[in-house]
Amino acid sequence: KQEVTQIPAALSVPEGENLVLNCSFTDSAIYNLQWFRQDPGKGLTSLLLIQSSQREQTSGRLNASLDKSSGRSTLYIAASQPGDSATYLCAVPPPPKGGSEKLVFGKGTKLTVNP
Amino acid sequence: EPEVTQTPSHQVTQMGQEVILRCVPISNHLYFYWYRQILGQKVEFLVSFYNNEISEKSEIFDDQFSVERPDGSNFTLKIRSTKLEDSAMYFCASSVAGAITEAFFGQGTRLTVV
């Protein structure tokens, strides 16, 4: 059974700092890994999808890396801004051979960027 | 940019009442999902729907729950007799080709059962 863990649960940084959010998963046989942003009381906004064949994926100030063999992904945020304050979730689908379609989510890292 | 839309954004209902949560997935997507998030907990899978039928459901998705795609655009989640523990944020999602492709989520419906 796939389990997803995100550390730390919360992170507070001053504006302008570069930071890394961590995601680990127990079963490395994944199609891909997706990072989401969730603002308080709001929906999930997809940030990046990184395929199992990729090692990195970039979108603006965001860079996601994937190391399947170690079951880890990181989300790097460069030059953080107060508007980046949100909860960041990672999610993986189950191994391909199982035929499941569901995403398994971590609990998220709540990021606060202080002006 | 295409997006998944959900209505209503908030719903308060009395215990035992039926509720229908509505979603309009992205138009060219073929896979549809419902997830829920109880306050302070992880987002958890409820059901997936493909080719006009349920393809997978979780243990949470018992006989009180049902899904329907009544026309070419809407996707609904019905809870027949709500319980206090059904209070949560419910998210609809869609994707082009299932787990191998990016999933897009709606803004959610906050359901409060009193």
Boltz contact constraints between the chains, C-beta under 6 A:
constraints:
  - contact:
      token1: [A, 31]
      token2: [B, 99]
      max_distance: 6.0
  - contact:
      token1: [A, 31]
      token2: [B, 100]
      max_distance: 6.0
  - contact:
      token1: [A, 43]
      token2: [B, 105]
      max_distance: 6.0
  - contact:
      token1: [A, 43]
      token2: [B, 106]
      max_distance: 6.0
  - contact:
      token1: [A, 43]
      token2: [B, 107]
      max_distance: 6.0
  - contact:
      token1: [A, 43]
      token2: [B, 108]
      max_distance: 6.0
  - contact:
      token1: [A, 44]
      token2: [B, 105]
      max_distance: 6.0
  - contact:
      token1: [A, 46]
      token2: [B, 102]
      max_distance: 6.0
  - contact:
      token1: [A, 46]
      token2: [B, 104]
      max_distance: 6.0
  - contact:
      token1: [A, 49]
      token2: [B, 102]
      max_distance: 6.0
  - contact:
      token1: [A, 93]
      token2: [B, 99]
      max_distance: 6.0
  - contact:
      token1: [A, 100]
      token2: [B, 56]
      max_distance: 6.0
  - contact:
      token1: [A, 101]
      token2: [B, 48]
      max_distance: 6.0
  - contact:
      token1: [A, 101]
      token2: [B, 56]
      max_distance: 6.0
  - contact:
      token1: [A, 101]
      token2: [B, 98]
      max_distance: 6.0
  - contact:
      token1: [A, 101]
      token2: [B, 99]
      max_distance: 6.0
  - contact:
      token1: [A, 102]
      token2: [B, 45]
      max_distance: 6.0
  - contact:
      token1: [A, 105]
      token2: [B, 42]
      max_distance: 6.0
  - contact:
      token1: [A, 105]
      token2: [B, 43]
      max_distance: 6.0
  - contact:
      token1: [A, 107]
      token2: [B, 42]
      max_distance: 6.0
